[in-house]
Amino acid sequence: MSETGTRARTLVVGTAVAGALVAIVLGFLTFGAQASSQPHRLPVAVAVPDAAPPELHAAAERVAATGGEALEWWVVEPGEGRALLDDQDVYGVLELGLGRGGPTVTAVTSGAVNPAGTQIAGQAVTTAGQRVAEALGEATPAASPQVRSETIHDTGPAGRTAPLGISALAWVGGLAGSALLAVQVRRQRLRPGAGARCAHLALTVVLVTGVLAGFLALWDSSWDLGWPVLGFLALTASAFAAVQGALLRWLGIPAMAVLGPLYLLAPSVASQVPETLEPAYRVLLWSWTPFRFSTEGLRSLLAGTPGTDQVTVALWVLGAMLVVGLTALLWPRGTPDGARSAGEEAEPDAADRVVDVGVDETDRLPRTERERPAEHRDGGIRR
């Protein structure tokens, strides 16, 4: 078999194997994280006042003892329970109290907390509340309580999906702009300097931020899109675009092999509850994905809780991404942007398919018999 045939066969087999490996990796990192998720010590709280009757304290202790491996119940006071929920330290609170008509049972959740975790916790605290109500009703049938549900910082259906969707759009918008610029540089139509790259980044951020704010206003007109929210959107778009532009500048178009799959990996993991992920997924994937920080920070701002740790951590992480991305984007290189290496110069662009044939190659072309070499009219130079 010729060398050309062997090389072609190797490329055919290698590309097929590469496709299978990509499917395996993406399967483990995306659908694998979702398929293997299950609650493990999800933090929830049961709140009972110190002055409550002994039967309520006994009910709270029974609830705390029935969590198993899935739930981790904390016994706290009512005010402390809501404070924990505001700080997003717990996903739900079961409040046991005493009203005018007798005992009260309330399942409390928050719109500022991860929606998937809130759903799990809401079902858990409601089920526990129903059991407590049944037990109290058996003791005093006349004062059997009804389980009430309450949601604080309610953002509606849009608030459960918008933060992650906005983060994904910010990533796609910045990536599209940076990739198109990299294509023009690769084709040597542009050789942008530091000023041009800064202008491109600034324009991308302004436009993408406007698009994101427009979608938020369209999805729910009741949200307060003030400067804190707009500033956070601008920071998110800036951090994403700076990192993307830096990678595309230094690695070229092959950087899309990293930036593209991140769009597939990050949303599927960022929406997960950390207490439901396998330890490997939580440490190696969920802990660092940039979508997680932007999603949680924006959700807290839209819910009216800007002082939470989620917002503070998001500001630090996105700010660090912006600084690192800008530094790499503007760092001077040994060769001008858009200049090709010797290997790239030897290969024509796939779109052009034009090969430069030197003058020495024409001398090797067959000539007609008895044809004498032509002489230059002026200098007598043979060719």
C-alpha positions in Angstrom: 0.0 0.0 0.0 1.4 3.4 -0.9 2.3 6.0 1.6 -0.6 8.2 0.5 -3.1 5.4 0.9 -1.8 4.5 4.4 -2.1 8.1 5.5 -5.6 8.4 4.2 -6.6 5.2 5.9 -5.1 6.5 9.2 -7.0 9.8 8.9 -10.3 8.0 8.3 -9.9 5.8 11.3 -8.5 8.5 13.5 -11.3 11.0 12.8 -13.9 8.3 13.5 -12.2 7.4 16.8 -11.9 11.1 17.8 -15.7 11.5 17.2 -16.4 8.6 19.5 -14.1 9.9 22.2 -15.8 13.4 22.0 -19.2 11.7 22.5 -17.9 9.8 25.5 -16.4 12.9 27.2 -19.5 15.0 26.6 -21.7 12.2 27.7 -19.9 11.8 31.0 -19.7 15.6 31.7 -23.2 16.6 30.6 -25.8 13.9 30.7 -23.8 11.8 33.2 -23.9 14.6 35.7 -27.7 14.8 35.4 -28.4 11.1 35.3 -26.3 10.4 38.4 -27.7 13.3 40.5 -29.6 12.5 43.7 -30.0 14.4 47.0 -27.2 13.9 49.5 -27.5 15.8 52.8 -29.5 18.6 51.2 -29.7 21.3 54.0 -33.2 22.2 55.1 -34.4 23.6 58.4 -37.3 23.2 60.8 -38.1 26.2 62.9 -39.9 26.2 66.2 -40.2 29.0 68.8 -38.6 28.5 72.3 -42.0 29.3 73.8 -43.9 26.7 71.7 -45.7 23.8 73.5 -43.7 20.6 74.1 -45.6 18.8 71.4 -44.2 21.2 68.8 -40.7 20.7 70.0 -41.2 17.0 70.0 -42.5 17.2 66.4 -39.5 19.2 65.3 -37.1 16.6 66.8 -39.0 13.8 65.0 -38.7 15.7 61.7 -35.0 16.3 62.1 -34.5 12.6 62.7 -36.2 11.5 59.5 -33.9 13.1 57.0 -31.8 10.1 56.3 -28.9 10.5 53.8 -31.0 12.7 51.4 -31.7 15.6 53.8 -29.9 17.4 56.6 -32.4 19.0 59.0 -31.4 21.9 61.2 -33.5 22.8 64.2 -33.6 26.6 64.5 -35.8 29.4 65.6 -38.3 31.0 63.1 -36.3 34.2 62.6 -33.0 32.2 62.2 -34.6 29.9 59.7 -35.6 32.8 57.3 -32.2 34.3 57.7 -30.6 31.1 56.7 -32.9 31.0 53.7 -32.0 34.6 52.7 -28.3 33.7 52.9 -29.0 30.6 50.8 -27.5 28.3 53.4 -30.7 26.2 53.4 -33.1 25.4 50.5 -36.3 25.4 52.5 -37.7 25.9 56.0 -40.6 24.2 57.8 -42.0 26.6 60.4 -44.0 25.3 63.4 -45.8 27.8 65.4 -48.8 28.6 67.6 -51.5 30.9 66.4 -54.9 32.0 67.7 -56.6 28.8 66.5 -53.9 26.4 67.5 -50.7 25.1 66.0 -49.6 26.4 62.5 -47.4 24.6 60.0 -45.8 26.6 57.1 -43.5 25.4 54.3 -41.2 28.3 53.3 -39.1 28.5 50.2 -37.2 31.4 48.4 -37.1 32.5 44.8 -33.5 33.6 45.2 -32.3 30.0 45.7 -31.4 27.4 43.1 -34.7 26.4 41.5 -33.8 22.7 41.3 -32.8 22.7 45.0 -35.9 24.7 45.9 -38.1 22.1 44.2 -36.6 19.2 46.1 -36.7 21.1 49.4 -40.2 22.4 48.9 -41.5 18.8 48.4 -39.5 17.6 51.4 -40.7 20.3 53.9 -44.3 20.1 52.6 -44.3 16.3 53.1 -42.8 16.7 56.6 -45.3 19.4 57.4 -48.2 17.1 56.4 -46.9 14.4 58.7 -46.6 16.9 61.6 -50.1 18.2 60.9 -51.5 14.6 61.0 -49.7 13.8 64.2 -51.0 17.0 65.8 -54.5 16.4 64.5 -54.6 12.9 66.1 -53.7 14.4 69.5 -56.2 17.3 69.3 -58.6 16.8 66.4 -60.3 20.1 66.9 -57.0 22.0 66.3 -55.7 20.1 63.3 -53.6 22.5 61.4 -53.4 23.1 57.6 -50.1 23.2 55.9 -49.5 26.5 54.2 -46.9 27.3 51.5 -45.0 30.6 51.3 -42.4 31.8 48.9 -40.2 34.8 49.8 -38.5 36.8 47.1 -40.7 35.3 44.5 -39.5 35.9 41.0 -42.1 33.9 39.1 -41.5 31.4 36.4 -39.1 33.7 34.5 -36.9 34.0 37.5 -36.2 30.3 37.5 -34.9 30.2 33.9 -33.8 33.7 33.1 -30.5 33.8 35.0 -29.1 30.7 33.4 -30.4 31.7 30.0 -28.8 35.2 30.3 -25.5 33.6 31.2 -25.6 31.3 28.2 -26.5 34.2 25.8 -23.7 36.3 27.3 -21.2 33.5 26.5 -22.6 32.9 22.9 -22.7 36.7 22.1 -19.1 37.2 23.2 -17.9 34.0 21.5 -19.5 34.8 18.2 -17.9 38.3 18.1 -14.5 37.1 19.1 -14.6 34.1 16.7 -15.5 36.3 13.7 -12.7 38.6 14.5 -10.3 35.7 14.8 -11.4 34.5 11.3 -10.6 37.9 9.8 -7.2 37.9 11.4 -6.5 34.3 10.2 -7.3 35.4 6.7 -5.0 38.4 7.1 -7.7 40.8 6.4 -7.0 42.5 9.7 -4.1 43.0 12.0 -5.6 44.6 15.0 -3.5 46.3 17.6 -4.2 46.8 21.3 -6.4 49.8 20.6 -8.5 47.9 18.0 -8.9 44.9 20.3 -10.0 47.1 23.2 -12.5 48.9 20.9 -13.9 45.5 19.7 -14.2 44.3 23.2 -16.0 47.5 24.4 -18.4 47.5 21.5 -19.2 43.8 22.0 -19.9 44.3 25.7 -22.2 47.3 25.1 -24.2 45.5 22.4 -24.4 42.2 24.3 -25.4 43.9 27.5 -28.1 45.8 25.7 -29.4 42.5 24.3 -29.4 40.8 27.7 -31.2 43.7 29.4 -33.8 43.7 26.6 -34.5 40.0 27.1 -34.9 40.5 30.8 -37.4 43.3 30.3 -39.2 41.2 27.7 -39.5 38.2 29.9 -40.7 40.0 33.0 -41.4 43.7 33.0 -41.7 43.8 36.8 -38.0 43.4 37.4 -36.0 46.4 38.5 -33.3 46.6 35.9 -31.3 49.3 37.7 -27.6 50.0 37.7 -26.7 47.0 39.9 -28.3 44.5 37.4 -27.0 46.4 34.3 -23.5 46.6 35.8 -23.5 42.9 36.6 -24.6 42.1 33.1 -21.8 44.2 31.7 -19.3 42.6 34.0 -20.5 39.1 32.9 -20.3 40.0 29.2 -16.8 41.7 29.7 -15.4 38.7 31.6 -16.6 36.2 29.1 -15.6 38.1 26.0 -12.1 39.0 27.4 -11.3 35.3 28.1 -12.7 34.2 24.8 -10.8 36.9 22.8 -7.5 36.1 24.6 -7.8 32.4 23.9 -8.6 33.0 20.3 -5.8 35.4 19.9 -3.1 33.1 21.3 -4.5 29.7 20.1 -6.3 30.8 16.9 -9.3 29.0 15.6 -8.4 25.8 17.4 -9.4 27.5 20.6 -13.0 26.9 19.6 -12.4 23.2 20.5 -12.3 24.5 24.1 -14.7 27.4 24.0 -17.4 25.5 22.1 -17.8 22.5 24.4 -17.9 24.8 27.4 -21.2 26.1 26.2 -22.5 22.5 26.2 -20.9 21.6 29.6 -21.5 24.7 31.7 -25.3 25.2 31.5 -26.1 21.5 32.2 -23.9 21.6 35.3 -24.6 25.2 36.5 -28.3 24.4 36.9 -27.6 21.4 39.2 -27.7 21.5 42.9 -24.2 20.8 44.4 -25.7 18.5 47.1 -27.1 16.3 44.3 -23.9 15.8 42.3 -21.4 13.0 42.6 -18.3 14.3 44.4 -16.2 14.0 41.3 -18.6 16.2 39.3 -18.9 18.7 42.1 -15.1 19.1 42.5 -13.9 18.8 39.0 -16.7 20.5 37.0 -19.3 22.4 39.1 -16.8 24.1 41.4 -15.2 26.2 38.6 -17.7 26.6 35.8 -18.1 30.3 35.1 -21.8 30.0 34.3 -22.5 29.0 37.9 -21.2 32.3 39.3 -23.0 34.5 36.8 -26.2 32.6 37.2 -26.3 32.6 41.0 -25.3 36.2 41.2 -27.9 37.4 38.7 -30.6 35.3 40.4 -29.9 37.0 43.7 -30.0 40.5 42.2 -33.3 39.9 40.4 -34.8 38.5 43.6 -33.8 41.6 45.5 -31.1 40.1 47.7 -27.9 41.8 46.5 -26.0 41.3 49.8 -25.7 37.5 49.6 -22.4 35.6 49.3 -23.4 34.5 45.8 -23.3 38.1 44.5 -20.0 38.8 46.3 -18.3 35.6 45.0 -19.6 36.2 41.5 -18.1 39.7 41.5 -14.7 38.5 42.5 -14.7 35.6 40.1 -15.9 37.6 37.1 -13.6 40.4 38.0 -10.6 38.1 38.1 -11.7 36.6 34.7 -11.8 40.1 33.2 -8.4 41.1 34.5 -6.7 37.8 33.3 -8.5 38.0 30.0 -7.6 41.6 29.3 -4.0 41.0 30.3 -3.7 38.1 27.8 -5.6 40.0 25.2 -3.3 43.0 25.2 0.0 41.3 26.0 2.5 42.0 23.3 3.5 39.2 21.0 6.8 38.4 19.2 5.0 38.4 15.8 2.2 40.8 14.8 -1.3 39.6 15.1 -2.3 37.9 11.8 1.2 37.0 10.8 1.6 33.4 9.7 4.3 31.0 10.6 6.6 29.4 8.1 4.5 26.3 7.9 1.3 28.3 7.4 3.0 30.3 4.6 3.9 27.1 2.8 0.3 26.0 2.7 -2.3 27.9 0.7 -5.6 28.9 2.2 -8.2 26.3 1.6 -10.6 28.9 0.1 -8.0 30.1 -2.4 -6.3 26.8 -3.5 -3.6 28.8 -5.4 -0.1 27.5 -5.3 2.8 29.7 -6.3 5.0 28.1 -8.9 8.4 29.5 -9.1 10.2 30.5 -12.3 12.6 27.6 -11.8 9.7 25.2 -12.1 8.8 26.5 -15.6 12.3 25.6 -16.9 11.4 22.0 -16.2 8.4 22.0 -18.5 8.8 20.1 -21.7 9.7 22.2 -24.8 9.0 21.8 -28.5 11.8 20.2 -30.5 14.4 22.6 -31.8 13.0 25.4 -29.7 15.8 27.8 -28.7 15.7 29.5 -25.3 14.3 33.0 -25.6 16.4 35.9 -24.7 15.3 39.0 -23.0 15.2 41.9 -25.4 17.0 44.3 -23.1 19.4 42.4 -20.9 20.0 39.2 -22.9 19.1 37.2 -19.9 18.0 33.7 -20.8 14.9 32.2 -19.4 
